[in-house]
Amino acid sequence: LAVTTAAALEPLSVVDQRGKSVALPRPPQRIVTIPIPAASNVITVDGTVDHLVGMHPSAKEAIEQGIFGAIFPKARAVRSDITGQSFMPNIESLLSVRPDVVIQWANQGADLIPAVERLGLPVLGISYGTEDLARGAFVMYGQMLGKEARAAEIIAYRDKMLKRLDAALSGLTEEQKPRVLHL
């Protein structure tokens, strides 16, 4: 039996990474994530797959082939036909999952967000490429889901890991430090 809290029924406003305030009538129950890292990040903050109804096919492939799919097996059943390998949404598929909000790239093409907004769907834009942007996305997801404390835990864990890396690498010259390619 699900217990509904008053906060779960309240309207909210979330500022996305475009700096735009996006009004939502309540915390979203049906979320579509188009950027590849967003699906796993939303699930991580939410602690469940129950609110995710669509994701990018590459995000789903990574979930199916990696440890994330073993931890969250329900993620394997989430639809991934809402976009092709590009990030332009498949309008019919996107509308068929009836999302309360769509997460879309804010910095990967000027037409990506307007293509969703023209459908009358709320869009939260994310950007990617720096640690600060990643942290901002976690904060945004926490606000959107009413799970700000969980987002803060994730950021605290990232801080802890960065401190461990800094300590392990301190005293090494640039030539001595391992080189990493992170894709």
Backbone torsions as a table, in degrees:
resi	resn	phi	psi	omega
1	LEU	NA	121.4	-179.3
2	ALA	-82.5	137.3	176.5
3	VAL	-102.9	126.8	-179.9
4	THR	-98.5	126.0	176.5
5	THR	-94.1	160.7	178.7
6	ALA	-60.3	-37.1	-179.4
7	ALA	-62.4	-29.9	-179.8
8	ALA	-71.5	-13.9	-179.2
9	LEU	-106.7	-5.7	-175.1
10	GLU	-84.7	143.0	172.8
11	PRO	-64.7	152.8	176.9
12	LEU	-143.7	160.8	177.6
13	SER	-125.5	128.6	-178.7
14	VAL	-120.4	130.7	176.3
15	VAL	-90.3	122.4	-178.0
16	ASP	-89.8	-173.4	-175.4
17	GLN	-83.5	7.0	166.5
18	ARG	-92.0	-8.5	-173.9
19	GLY	85.3	11.0	-177.9
20	LYS	-93.0	134.4	174.8
21	SER	-84.0	120.8	-177.2
22	VAL	-110.4	119.9	-180.0
23	ALA	-84.4	131.5	175.7
24	LEU	-123.7	137.5	-177.4
25	PRO	-66.8	-21.0	178.8
26	ARG	-169.5	167.8	174.5
27	PRO	-56.0	132.8	-173.6
28	PRO	-65.6	137.9	175.4
29	GLN	-99.0	-17.1	-176.6
30	ARG	-133.5	106.7	-173.5
31	ILE	-116.3	136.0	171.6
32	VAL	-114.9	132.8	176.8
33	THR	-118.2	120.9	179.9
34	ILE	-95.5	-41.1	176.5
35	PRO	-62.3	142.9	-173.6
36	ILE	-59.9	-44.3	-177.1
37	PRO	-76.8	-11.7	-170.2
38	ALA	-68.7	-37.2	-176.7
39	ALA	-59.8	-52.1	-178.8
40	SER	-66.7	-33.1	178.8
41	ASN	-69.0	-41.5	177.6
42	VAL	-64.1	-43.8	178.7
43	ILE	-61.7	-41.3	-179.4
44	THR	-61.8	-44.2	178.7
45	VAL	-69.4	-43.8	-176.9
46	ASP	-70.3	-32.3	-177.2
47	GLY	79.9	6.3	-178.3
48	THR	-155.1	163.2	175.9
49	VAL	-97.9	-4.5	-169.8
50	ASP	-57.2	-25.0	-177.0
51	HIS	-98.9	-9.4	-177.3
52	LEU	-89.1	120.2	-178.1
53	VAL	-116.3	-5.1	178.5
54	GLY	-163.5	146.2	178.9
55	MET	-152.6	167.4	177.6
56	HIS	-66.2	143.4	-179.7
57	PRO	-59.4	-34.4	178.3
58	SER	-69.4	-34.0	176.0
59	ALA	-64.9	-41.7	179.9
60	LYS	-66.5	-41.2	178.7
61	GLU	-60.6	-42.3	178.4
62	ALA	-64.2	-39.6	178.2
63	ILE	-65.6	-43.5	-178.5
64	GLU	-65.5	-35.2	-175.0
65	GLN	-92.2	-11.6	-174.7
66	GLY	-112.4	-175.0	-178.2
67	ILE	-66.5	-27.6	-177.9
68	PHE	-59.3	-39.2	178.3
69	GLY	-66.6	-28.8	176.2
70	ALA	-74.8	-35.9	179.7
71	ILE	-74.2	-39.9	-179.0
72	PHE	-123.0	73.8	-175.3
73	PRO	-60.9	-26.1	178.7
74	LYS	-65.0	-20.5	179.6
75	ALA	-64.3	-25.6	-179.8
76	ARG	-66.6	-19.7	-178.1
77	ALA	-94.9	-4.5	-179.6
78	VAL	-71.4	137.4	-178.4
79	ARG	-64.4	142.9	178.3
80	SER	-128.9	18.5	178.8
81	ASP	-95.9	13.7	-178.1
82	ILE	-79.0	-9.8	174.9
83	THR	-156.5	158.1	172.5
84	GLY	-89.4	-161.0	-179.8
85	GLN	-65.9	-25.2	171.0
86	SER	-75.5	-178.1	-178.3
87	PHE	-107.0	7.9	176.1
88	MET	-75.4	127.5	-175.9
89	PRO	-70.2	151.1	168.9
90	ASN	-85.1	106.1	-170.8
91	ILE	-56.0	-48.3	-177.3
92	GLU	-62.4	-46.2	-179.7
93	SER	-66.5	-41.1	179.7
94	LEU	-61.3	-48.5	-180.0
95	LEU	-64.9	-31.2	-176.6
96	SER	-68.4	-22.5	179.1
97	VAL	-90.5	-2.4	174.7
98	ARG	50.1	59.5	-177.6
99	PRO	-72.7	147.2	171.7
100	ASP	-82.7	-25.8	178.6
101	VAL	-156.0	149.3	176.5
102	VAL	-121.4	130.6	173.6
103	ILE	-94.1	127.0	-177.2
104	GLN	-139.7	154.9	176.8
105	TRP	-58.9	134.0	174.4
106	ALA	-95.7	-17.1	-173.1
107	ASN	-128.6	26.9	-177.9
108	GLN	-121.4	12.7	178.6
109	GLY	152.2	133.7	-174.4
110	ALA	-66.6	-21.9	-175.5
111	ASP	-92.5	-9.3	-171.7
112	LEU	-67.2	-48.1	-179.1
113	ILE	-73.1	-46.5	178.6
114	PRO	-57.7	-31.3	179.1
115	ALA	-61.7	-31.8	178.2
116	VAL	-86.2	-42.0	-178.8
117	GLU	-61.2	-33.7	178.0
118	ARG	-60.9	-20.4	178.6
119	LEU	-83.8	-4.6	-178.6
120	GLY	83.8	14.6	-179.6
121	LEU	-96.5	139.8	174.8
122	PRO	-69.6	140.2	-177.4
123	VAL	-127.7	130.2	170.5
124	LEU	-104.1	121.0	-179.5
125	GLY	-91.0	135.5	173.9
126	ILE	-120.4	155.1	174.1
127	SER	-119.1	165.2	-173.7
128	TYR	-144.3	149.6	172.2
129	GLY	136.2	-16.0	178.1
130	THR	-134.1	162.6	176.6
131	GLU	-62.5	-39.5	179.3
132	ASP	-62.6	-40.4	177.8
133	LEU	-66.0	-40.2	177.8
134	ALA	-61.9	-44.2	178.4
135	ARG	-62.5	-42.6	178.6
136	GLY	-61.3	-37.1	177.6
137	ALA	-64.9	-42.7	178.3
138	PHE	-61.8	-41.8	177.5
139	VAL	-60.9	-45.4	179.9
140	MET	-60.7	-44.7	179.4
141	TYR	-63.9	-39.4	177.6
142	GLY	-61.3	-43.2	177.7
143	GLN	-64.2	-45.0	-177.7
144	MET	-60.6	-40.1	-175.4
145	LEU	-93.1	-2.7	-175.1
146	GLY	69.6	29.6	-177.8
147	LYS	-127.1	53.1	-179.2
148	GLU	-61.8	-36.9	-179.9
149	ALA	-64.2	-40.3	178.5
150	ARG	-64.8	-42.2	177.3
151	ALA	-61.2	-40.5	178.2
152	ALA	-63.8	-37.5	176.5
153	GLU	-61.8	-43.2	-179.8
154	ILE	-63.5	-43.4	179.0
155	ILE	-65.8	-39.9	177.0
156	ALA	-62.3	-39.3	177.2
157	TYR	-64.0	-42.4	177.4
158	ARG	-60.8	-42.3	177.0
159	ASP	-58.3	-45.2	-179.6
160	LYS	-60.8	-44.2	-179.2
161	MET	-68.1	-38.5	176.9
162	LEU	-63.9	-38.8	176.9
163	LYS	-64.4	-40.5	177.3
164	ARG	-62.4	-43.1	178.2
165	LEU	-63.7	-45.1	178.5
166	ASP	-59.0	-42.8	179.8
167	ALA	-65.4	-41.8	-179.1
168	ALA	-67.0	-30.2	-176.5
169	LEU	-97.1	-7.7	-177.6
170	SER	-64.2	140.9	-179.8
171	GLY	86.3	-9.4	178.6
172	LEU	-89.2	144.2	173.4
173	THR	-77.1	166.6	178.4
174	GLU	-58.5	-36.0	179.9
175	GLU	-69.5	-28.8	-178.8
176	GLN	-82.5	-21.4	-177.6
177	LYS	-71.4	141.8	177.2
178	PRO	-65.6	146.2	176.6
179	ARG	-96.9	137.0	-174.7
180	VAL	-128.5	135.7	169.8
181	LEU	-111.5	112.2	-177.8
182	HIS	-108.9	112.7	-178.8
183	LEU	-105.3	NA	NA
